[in-house]
Amino acid sequence: MNKNLYLNLMLTVGVIAIIIFGILMVNAVDRVHSTNRKIIERLGNLEESINEIPGRQIIPANLSALKTQPISGGKPEVEASGDQAANAEFFDPKAQDGGRIIQASLADAGNMNFLINNDNAVSECWQLCNSALAERNYKDPEKFQPLMAKSWSVSKDKMVYTINLRKGIMWHDFTDPVTGKEWKNVEVTANDFKFYLDAINNKDTNCAPYRVYYHDIKKFEVINKYKFKVYWGKRYFRSKELTLSLNPLPRHLYHAYKGPFDGKRFNSDHKRNRMIVGCGPYKLLRWDKDRRIVFVRNEKYFGKKLGIMPPIKYRVLEIIKHPNTQFQALMSNNIDRISLNAEQWVNRTNTKEFGKNGRLKKYKFLSRMFIYIGYNLKNPLFEDRRVRLAMTHLIDRRKILKDVFYGLGKIITGPFFYDSPYYDKSIKPYEFNVEKAKKLLAEAGWKDTDGDGILEKDGRKFEFTFMQIANSTAQQKMLPVIKEDLAKAGINMHIQTMEWSIAIQRLDNKEFDACCMAWTQPYESDPYQVWHSSQADRSHSSNYISFKNAEADRLIEEIRRTFDVNKRIELCHKFQQLLHKEQPYTFMIAPYNLLVQNKRYKNMRKFPLGYPTTLLWTPKAEQLQVPNI
């Protein structure tokens, strides 16, 4: 699902991260915001598409809670070497170059600098234009294979990683929008990886999610142009994954001026931040704001000689902000693939276009996203655990799954991927029960003292505002049902509709009462980013509900330093049980990804993490051009 931006995604829970846009993301392109939401799995380059619920991604977070170990070495173990390239065996040798993939996105990007803008749309763009040191094998995700790294070795104590880069990896050619200088044939070197970490660790850059994450890389040593070492200061079960997901950052774009690097300038360099200068298989060709983003294949891509050049020439994100309009564009053959919402999947795909002889094909698989309702725990209304439990009892998840999502999902009780061993399926969801909710609220001191049907406590009415994302048909259906059920227990819920960009600002500044969002998780999940108390009081934090719990902190910290998989599973189950008791979220649903794509695409293959689009190709006779290019 996301090859280069994985690290972003990885900073903790590792989108899938993600809060979902309105209630289901579109082609993994809907927005996930900065600080800790960028869960995009760069090392996967696989697409998970969910439509309609605003999503964010989880990025690996700060390791400061882990037990400190001395920086050491030990005899290195060679883990990868040779000229093989990740997943080359899955590319079709009969593929014909050319053609397009136009896919719909509910939202445009704010800017194109993924270090300061962790929206899903930006992640999608960067994945197309960049590459990572290594990538998970599509068939066996436990295995990493080389991309930009020709080889690497790891010290026995797992604290030191030695990376050997391939020679001849070139940055995209570009003209600086500020100086007008042309840059051509600039090679990627070890110093570009160092610049990446330097930019993140600069206190003035808006890179909080990554900074927390890389805090415990104690030393980055450039040996020569093509070799560097990464020294970890603490043991962490994801250190290998995070090291191999490091990105290079083009210094000649972002530090194209004399003097020291200026972090504030990096944040506000608007002209340069409208660009993507990468080293991956695609280049940003044009960006028509709120309309489309067009990418063209990079013929200088180093993977061309290694058998991993994507056959498709053009990749396009078409900005279509309403699911029904997206569907109309699909049926008119103006776009080639979209994520469907549940209603569309059930009611609108029964025509001949989706039949055996039709031109469209549907794909369904359980998402690594989960939808939840989050409560701002700084609001006195939600401080009491009994109140939060009552809220969950008042939300009819079975009805919502049936009526809003047409049964296409799983009711969940925790933050881990439902079909992974880390998720404890023995925990049963709390039932919808108004009477139990009333009893809990009464125990917490809430009573209707004036007979107006609304509960009161200490002179305050129990009423709050729920953020609704504009253009989310799922939320439009779901929130009125929740409002009606809450009223049965004397709770007055106001619904306020707003654009995704405004909702993100409210979340970052903790200026909200309740919301319905979603996270996308990486392959191996770390709860730190979203749930550790050290993140609770920070602005632009993934722990925007301000959850603090000492036992949760202890479990999270133990999870992070536990390398034994079975022990880590046991700890994750205990953590899920704690969240089930505390109910800081009402965990809602893990939805299915519902994808529709034109049948002209060949080599569409399903793997444990999804469907990689880099493998797709179309026969010459069926290739279409991008309009107005």
ROBA-224242 format. One record per residue (C-alpha): residue in three letters; residue number from 1; x, y, z. Coordinates in steps of 0.25 Angstrom, whole numbers. Layout:
BEGIN
 code pos    c1    c2    c3
  ALA NUM     X     Y     Z
...
***
This chain:
BEGIN
 code pos    c1    c2    c3
  MET   1     0     0     0
  ASN   2    10    11     1
  LYS   3    23     9    -2
  ASN   4    31    21     2
  LEU   5    22    27    12
  TYR   6    21    15    20
  LEU   7    30    21    31
  ASN   8    20    32    32
  LEU   9    10    22    34
  MET  10    18    14    43
  LEU  11    20    24    55
  THR  12    11    16    64
  VAL  13     0     8    61
  GLY  14     3     6    48
  VAL  15   -15    17    35
  ILE  16   -16    11    34
  ALA  17   -13    23    44
  ILE  18   -23    27    38
  ILE  19   -36    34    43
  ILE  20   -45    31    32
  PHE  21   -51    43    23
  GLY  22   -65    44    26
  ILE  23   -66    29    28
  LEU  24   -58    21    19
  MET  25   -46    26    11
  VAL  26   -44    27    -4
  ASN  27   -34    18   -10
  ALA  28   -25    21     1
  VAL  29   -25    35    -3
  ASP  30   -34    42     6
  ARG  31   -27    50    17
  VAL  32   -20    46    29
  HIS  33   -12    57    35
  SER  34     1    60    41
  THR  35     6    57    54
  ASN  36     4    43    56
  ARG  37    -6    39    46
  LYS  38     3    36    35
  ILE  39     2    21    36
  ILE  40     4    19    21
  GLU  41    12     6    19
  ARG  42    23    11    10
  LEU  43    29    -2    10
  GLY  44    17    -9     5
  ASN  45    13    -1    -8
  LEU  46    -1    -8    -7
  GLU  47   -14    -1    -8
  GLU  48   -25    -1     2
  SER  49   -37     7    -2
  ILE  50   -48    11     7
  ASN  51   -59    20     3
  GLU  52   -65    31    11
  ILE  53   -60    31    25
  PRO  54   -49    41    28
  GLY  55   -36    34    30
  ARG  56   -23    36    36
  GLN  57   -10    27    37
  ILE  58    -2    23    49
  ILE  59    13    26    49
  PRO  60    23    19    58
  ALA  61    25    28    70
  ASN  62    35    32    80
  LEU  63    44    21    86
  SER  64    47    29    99
  ALA  65    39    20   108
  LEU  66    48     8   104
  LYS  67    59     3   113
  THR  68    72    10   109
  GLN  69    83     1   103
  PRO  70    98     5   100
  ILE  71   101     8    86
  SER  72   108    -4    82
  GLY  73   111   -13    70
  GLY  74   115   -28    71
  LYS  75   118   -35    58
  PRO  76   108   -31    47
  GLU  77    98   -41    41
  VAL  78    97   -39    26
  GLU  79    82   -39    23
  ALA  80    81   -35     8
  SER  81    91   -34    -3
  GLY  82    92   -36   -18
  ASP  83    85   -29   -30
  GLN  84    71   -35   -27
  ALA  85    60   -24   -26
  ALA  86    48   -26   -17
  ASN  87    36   -33   -23
  ALA  88    42   -33   -37
  GLU  89    36   -47   -38
  PHE  90    22   -42   -38
  PHE  91    23   -33   -50
  ASP  92    18   -39   -63
  PRO  93    29   -41   -74
  LYS  94    18   -40   -85
  ALA  95    13   -26   -80
  GLN  96    12   -16   -90
  ASP  97    16    -1   -86
  GLY  98     6    10   -87
  GLY  99    -8    14   -84
  ARG 100   -13    21   -71
  ILE 101   -20    18   -58
  ILE 102   -29    29   -54
  GLN 103   -35    27   -40
  ALA 104   -44    36   -32
  SER 105   -40    43   -19
  LEU 106   -50    50   -10
  ALA 107   -40    61    -6
  ASP 108   -29    69   -12
  ALA 109   -15    71    -5
  GLY 110   -12    83     3
  ASN 111     2    83    -1
  MET 112    12    73    -6
  ASN 113    22    72     5
  PHE 114    19    59    12
  LEU 115    28    63    24
  ILE 116    18    74    28
  ASN 117     6    69    22
  ASN 118     1    55    25
  ASP 119   -12    55    17
  ASN 120   -15    42    10
  ALA 121   -15    49    -3
  VAL 122    -1    54    -1
  SER 123     4    40     4
  GLU 124    -2    34    -9
  CYS 125     6    44   -17
  TRP 126    19    42   -10
  GLN 127    17    27   -12
  LEU 128    17    28   -27
  CYS 129    29    38   -27
  ASN 130    38    32   -17
  SER 131    45    19   -13
  ALA 132    49    13     0
  LEU 133    62     5     4
  ALA 134    54    -8     4
  GLU 135    40   -13     2
  ARG 136    32   -24     9
  ASN 137    31   -36     0
  TYR 138    16   -36    -6
  LYS 139    14   -51    -3
  ASP 140    22   -52    10
  PRO 141    21   -39    17
  GLU 142    30   -43    28
  LYS 143    42   -43    18
  PHE 144    48   -30    14
  GLN 145    55   -29     0
  PRO 146    64   -18    -6
  LEU 147    60    -6   -13
  MET 148    69     6   -12
  ALA 149    78    -2    -3
  LYS 150    87   -12   -11
  SER 151    90   -19     3
  TRP 152    89   -17    17
  SER 153    94   -23    30
  VAL 154    90   -23    45
  SER 155    98   -24    57
  LYS 156    94   -36    66
  ASP 157    88   -27    77
  LYS 158    79   -21    66
  MET 159    84    -7    69
  VAL 160    93    -4    57
  TYR 161    89    -4    43
  THR 162    99    -3    31
  ILE 163    93     1    18
  ASN 164    99     0     4
  LEU 165    92     8    -6
  ARG 166    91     5   -21
  LYS 167    99    14   -30
  GLY 168    93    22   -41
  ILE 169    79    25   -34
  MET 170    75    39   -40
  TRP 171    66    50   -34
  HIS 172    55    55   -44
  ASP 173    60    66   -52
  PHE 174    53    80   -49
  THR 175    54    95   -49
  ASP 176    54   102   -36
  PRO 177    41   110   -35
  VAL 178    48   121   -27
  THR 179    62   122   -33
  GLY 180    59   117   -47
  LYS 181    71   108   -47
  GLU 182    70    95   -55
  TRP 183    75    83   -48
  LYS 184    78    70   -56
  ASN 185    84    57   -54
  VAL 186    86    59   -39
  GLU 187    90    46   -32
  VAL 188    83    41   -19
  THR 189    94    39    -8
  ALA 190    95    35     7
  ASN 191    95    50    10
  ASP 192    81    51     5
  PHE 193    77    41    15
  LYS 194    84    49    26
  PHE 195    77    62    21
  TYR 196    64    55    23
  LEU 197    67    52    38
  ASP 198    73    66    40
  ALA 199    60    72    34
  ILE 200    51    64    43
  ASN 201    59    66    56
  ASN 202    60    81    53
  LYS 203    52    87    64
  ASP 204    45    98    55
  THR 205    40    88    45
  ASN 206    25    83    46
  CYS 207    30    69    47
  ALA 208    25    65    60
  PRO 209    20    51    57
  TYR 210    33    47    50
  ARG 211    42    54    61
  VAL 212    36    46    72
  TYR 213    38    34    64
  TYR 214    53    36    60
  HIS 215    56    42    74
  ASP 216    64    29    77
  ILE 217    73    28    65
  LYS 218    85    33    73
  LYS 219    95    34    61
  PHE 220    94    35    46
  GLU 221   108    32    40
  VAL 222   111    35    26
  ILE 223   123    26    22
  ASN 224   123    30     7
  LYS 225   113    34    -4
  TYR 226   107    20    -4
  LYS 227   108    15    10
  PHE 228   103    19    23
  LYS 229   101    14    37
  VAL 230    89    16    46
  TYR 231    91    14    61
  TRP 232    79    12    70
  GLY 233    80    16    85
  LYS 234    69     7    90
  ARG 235    64    -7    86
  TYR 236    51    -6    79
  PHE 237    44   -18    71
  ARG 238    41    -9    59
  SER 239    55    -3    58
  LYS 240    58   -11    45
  GLU 241    45    -8    39
  LEU 242    47     7    42
  THR 243    61     7    37
  LEU 244    58     1    24
  SER 245    47    11    22
  LEU 246    56    23    22
  ASN 247    54    33    11
  PRO 248    64    42     4
  LEU 249    60    56     4
  PRO 250    66    65    -8
  ARG 251    75    76    -1
  HIS 252    76    83   -14
  LEU 253    61    86   -14
  TYR 254    59    89     1
  HIS 255    72    95     4
  ALA 256    75   103    -8
  TYR 257    81   115    -1
  LYS 258    93   119     7
  GLY 259    94   118    22
  PRO 260    88   108    31
  PHE 261    75   100    29
  ASP 262    63   108    33
  GLY 263    52    99    38
  LYS 264    42   110    38
  ARG 265    45   113    23
  PHE 266    43    99    21
  ASN 267    29    99    26
  SER 268    25   112    18
  ASP 269    33   110     5
  HIS 270    20   110    -2
  LYS 271    25   109   -17
  ARG 272    35    98   -14
  ASN 273    24    90    -5
  ARG 274    15    90   -18
  MET 275    26    81   -24
  ILE 276    30    66   -22
  VAL 277    44    63   -26
  GLY 278    46    49   -24
  CYS 279    54    37   -29
  GLY 280    43    27   -31
  PRO 281    35    21   -43
  TYR 282    26    33   -46
  LYS 283    28    48   -47
  LEU 284    18    59   -43
  LEU 285    14    65   -57
  ARG 286     3    75   -53
  TRP 287    -6    78   -42
  ASP 288   -19    85   -45
  LYS 289   -24    89   -31
  ASP 290   -37    83   -27
  ARG 291   -38    76   -40
  ARG 292   -27    66   -43
  ILE 293   -12    62   -40
  VAL 294    -5    55   -52
  PHE 295     8    47   -51
  VAL 296    16    41   -63
  ARG 297    25    30   -62
  ASN 298    40    33   -59
  GLU 299    48    27   -70
  LYS 300    61    29   -62
  TYR 301    55    21   -51
  PHE 302    66    11   -45
  GLY 303    56     0   -44
  LYS 304    55    -1   -60
  LYS 305    68    -9   -60
  LEU 306    64   -17   -49
  GLY 307    50   -22   -55
  ILE 308    41   -14   -46
  MET 309    37    -2   -55
  PRO 310    22     0   -54
  PRO 311    16    -3   -68
  ILE 312     5     8   -67
  LYS 313    10    22   -73
  TYR 314     1    31   -66
  ARG 315    -5    31   -52
  VAL 316   -16    41   -49
  LEU 317   -24    45   -36
  GLU 318   -37    51   -41
  ILE 319   -42    60   -30
  ILE 320   -57    57   -29
  LYS 321   -63    60   -15
  HIS 322   -76    52   -15
  PRO 323   -77    37   -16
  ASN 324   -89    38   -25
  THR 325   -81    47   -35
  GLN 326   -70    37   -34
  PHE 327   -79    26   -38
  GLN 328   -85    33   -50
  ALA 329   -71    36   -55
  LEU 330   -67    22   -54
  MET 331   -80    18   -62
  SER 332   -76    28   -72
  ASN 333   -62    22   -74
  ASN 334   -56    35   -69
  ILE 335   -49    28   -58
  ASP 336   -43    14   -57
  ARG 337   -44    11   -42
  ILE 338   -51    15   -30
  SER 339   -54    11   -16
  LEU 340   -69     8   -14
  ASN 341   -77    11    -1
  ALA 342   -86     0     4
  GLU 343   -99     5    -2
  GLN 344   -93     6   -16
  TRP 345   -87    -8   -15
  VAL 346  -100   -14   -11
  ASN 347  -110    -6   -19
  ARG 348  -103    -1   -31
  THR 349   -94   -12   -36
  ASN 350  -104   -22   -41
  THR 351  -104   -17   -56
  LYS 352   -98   -23   -68
  GLU 353   -86   -14   -67
  PHE 354   -82   -23   -54
  GLY 355   -86   -36   -60
  LYS 356   -77   -47   -67
  ASN 357   -77   -40   -80
  GLY 358   -76   -26   -74
  ARG 359   -65   -16   -74
  LEU 360   -64   -15   -59
  LYS 361   -60   -24   -47
  LYS 362   -62   -23   -32
  TYR 363   -51   -27   -22
  LYS 364   -54   -28    -7
  PHE 365   -45   -30     5
  LEU 366   -45   -27    20
  SER 367   -38   -13    22
  ARG 368   -27   -11    32
  MET 369   -35     2    35
  PHE 370   -44     3    47
  ILE 371   -55    13    49
  TYR 372   -58    18    63
  ILE 373   -64    30    70
  GLY 374   -55    38    78
  TYR 375   -58    46    91
  ASN 376   -50    58    95
  LEU 377   -46    54   109
  LYS 378   -43    68   113
  ASN 379   -58    71   112
  PRO 380   -63    69   126
  LEU 381   -75    61   120
  PHE 382   -66    50   116
  GLU 383   -56    49   128
  ASP 384   -64    38   135
  ARG 385   -62    24   130
  ARG 386   -77    21   133
  VAL 387   -81    32   123
  ARG 388   -73    26   112
  LEU 389   -78    12   114
  ALA 390   -92    18   114
  MET 391   -89    25   101
  THR 392   -85    11    95
  HIS 393   -97     4   100
  LEU 394  -106    15    93
  ILE 395   -99    13    80
  ASP 396  -106     2    72
  ARG 397   -94    -3    64
  ARG 398  -101   -15    59
  LYS 399  -112    -6    53
  ILE 400  -102     3    47
  LEU 401   -94    -8    41
  LYS 402  -107   -14    35
  ASP 403  -113    -1    30
  VAL 404  -101     8    27
  PHE 405   -91    -2    23
  TYR 406  -100   -13    18
  GLY 407   -93   -23    27
  LEU 408   -80   -21    20
  GLY 409   -71   -21    32
  LYS 410   -68   -26    46
  ILE 411   -72   -20    59
  ILE 412   -59   -18    67
  THR 413   -54   -16    81
  GLY 414   -40   -11    79
  PRO 415   -30    -4    71
  PHE 416   -23   -16    64
  PHE 417   -25   -22    51
  TYR 418   -37   -31    52
  ASP 419   -31   -43    45
  SER 420   -17   -42    52
  PRO 421   -13   -50    64
  TYR 422   -11   -37    71
  TYR 423   -26   -35    72
  ASP 424   -34   -42    83
  LYS 425   -46   -48    77
  SER 426   -50   -53    91
  ILE 427   -55   -39    95
  LYS 428   -69   -38    92
  PRO 429   -75   -24    88
  TYR 430   -84   -17    98
  GLU 431   -98   -18    94
  PHE 432  -108    -7    90
  ASN 433  -116    -5   103
  VAL 434  -123     8   107
  GLU 435  -126     3   121
  LYS 436  -112    -1   124
  ALA 437  -107    13   119
  LYS 438  -118    20   127
  LYS 439  -113    13   140
  LEU 440   -98    16   137
  LEU 441  -102    31   135
  ALA 442  -109    31   148
  GLU 443   -98    25   155
  ALA 444   -89    36   149
  GLY 445   -98    47   155
  TRP 446  -106    50   143
  LYS 447  -121    53   145
  ASP 448  -132    61   138
  THR 449  -136    70   149
  ASP 450  -145    80   142
  GLY 451  -153    70   133
  ASP 452  -148    75   120
  GLY 453  -143    62   116
  ILE 454  -128    65   116
  LEU 455  -119    60   127
  GLU 456  -112    70   136
  LYS 457  -101    70   146
  ASP 458   -95    81   155
  GLY 459  -103    91   147
  ARG 460   -99    86   133
  LYS 461  -107    80   123
  PHE 462  -102    67   116
  GLU 463  -101    73   102
  PHE 464   -89    73    92
  THR 465   -86    75    77
  PHE 466   -82    64    68
  MET 467   -74    67    56
  GLN 468   -79    62    43
  ILE 469   -70    62    30
  ALA 470   -77    68    18
  ASN 471   -80    59     7
  SER 472   -79    47    15
  THR 473   -92    39    12
  ALA 474   -89    29    22
  GLN 475   -88    39    33
  GLN 476  -101    46    28
  LYS 477  -108    33    30
  MET 478  -101    29    43
  LEU 479  -101    41    52
  PRO 480  -116    44    52
  VAL 481  -118    30    57
  ILE 482  -108    32    68
  LYS 483  -114    45    72
  GLU 484  -128    39    73
  ASP 485  -123    28    82
  LEU 486  -115    37    91
  ALA 487  -128    45    93
  LYS 488  -134    33    99
  ALA 489  -125    34   110
  GLY 490  -126    49   112
  ILE 491  -114    53   104
  ASN 492  -115    64    94
  MET 493  -105    63    82
  HIS 494  -103    74    72
  ILE 495   -98    71    58
  GLN 496   -88    81    52
  THR 497   -84    79    37
  MET 498   -71    83    33
  GLU 499   -60    81    22
  TRP 500   -49    71    25
  SER 501   -39    82    25
  ILE 502   -46    89    37
  ALA 503   -49    76    44
  ILE 504   -34    73    44
  GLN 505   -31    87    50
  ARG 506   -41    84    61
  LEU 507   -35    71    64
  ASP 508   -20    76    64
  ASN 509   -24    87    74
  LYS 510   -33    78    82
  GLU 511   -45    87    79
  PHE 512   -56    77    78
  ASP 513   -66    69    86
  ALA 514   -67    56    78
  CYS 515   -64    51    64
  CYS 516   -65    39    55
  MET 517   -52    35    49
  ALA 518   -43    24    45
  TRP 519   -29    19    46
  THR 520   -21    11    36
  GLN 521   -11     2    42
  PRO 522     3    -3    37
  TYR 523     6   -18    37
  GLU 524    12   -18    51
  SER 525     4    -9    60
  ASP 526    10    -1    71
  PRO 527     0     7    80
  TYR 528     9    17    85
  GLN 529     5    28    75
  VAL 530    -9    28    78
  TRP 531   -10    24    92
  HIS 532     2    27   101
  SER 533     0    38   111
  SER 534    12    46   106
  GLN 535     5    49    94
  ALA 536    -8    54   101
  ASP 537    -5    68   103
  ARG 538     3    71    90
  SER 539    -4    79    79
  HIS 540    -4    72    65
  SER 541    -4    59    73
  SER 542   -10    46    69
  ASN 543   -15    45    83
  TYR 544   -24    56    81
  ILE 545   -35    51    90
  SER 546   -24    53   102
  PHE 547   -25    38   107
  LYS 548   -16    36   119
  ASN 549   -15    23   127
  ALA 550    -3    18   134
  GLU 551    -6     3   132
  ALA 552    -7     6   117
  ASP 553     6    13   117
  ARG 554    13     1   124
  LEU 555     7    -9   114
  ILE 556    10     0   102
  GLU 557    25     2   107
  GLU 558    26   -13   109
  ILE 559    20   -16    95
  ARG 560    30    -7    89
  ARG 561    42   -15    95
  THR 562    37   -29    93
  PHE 563    43   -36    81
  ASP 564    36   -49    84
  VAL 565    24   -50    75
  ASN 566    16   -58    84
  LYS 567    19   -50    96
  ARG 568    15   -37    89
  ILE 569     2   -43    84
  GLU 570    -1   -46    99
  LEU 571     2   -32   103
  CYS 572    -6   -26    92
  HIS 573   -18   -35    96
  LYS 574   -17   -29   110
  PHE 575   -16   -15   105
  GLN 576   -29   -17    96
  GLN 577   -36   -22   109
  LEU 578   -32    -9   116
  LEU 579   -37    -1   105
  HIS 580   -50    -9   105
  LYS 581   -52    -6   120
  GLU 582   -48     9   119
  GLN 583   -56    12   105
  PRO 584   -48    24   101
  TYR 585   -53    21    87
  THR 586   -66    14    84
  PHE 587   -59     4    74
  MET 588   -69     3    63
  ILE 589   -66    -5    50
  ALA 590   -55   -11    42
  PRO 591   -60    -9    28
  TYR 592   -57   -16    15
  ASN 593   -50   -10     4
  LEU 594   -59    -9    -7
  LEU 595   -52    -7   -20
  VAL 596   -57    -6   -35
  GLN 597   -47    -6   -46
  ASN 598   -48    -7   -61
  LYS 599   -45   -21   -66
  ARG 600   -35   -17   -77
  TYR 601   -24   -17   -66
  LYS 602   -16   -29   -65
  ASN 603    -8   -36   -54
  MET 604   -17   -31   -43
  ARG 605   -13   -40   -32
  LYS 606   -17   -41   -17
  PHE 607    -7   -42    -6
  PRO 608    -8   -42     9
  LEU 609    -7   -27     9
  GLY 610   -15   -24    -3
  TYR 611   -14   -21   -18
  PRO 612    -1   -14   -23
  THR 613    -5    -5   -34
  THR 614    10    -5   -39
  LEU 615     8   -18   -45
  LEU 616    -4   -15   -54
  TRP 617    -3   -13   -69
  THR 618   -13   -12   -81
  PRO 619   -11   -17   -95
  LYS 620    -8    -7  -106
  ALA 621   -21    -8  -113
  GLU 622   -28    -5  -100
  GLN 623   -20     6   -95
  LEU 624   -26    20   -93
  GLN 625   -20    34   -92
  VAL 626   -22    44   -81
  PRO 627   -31    55   -86
  ASN 628   -25    69   -88
  ILE 629   -11    64   -86
***
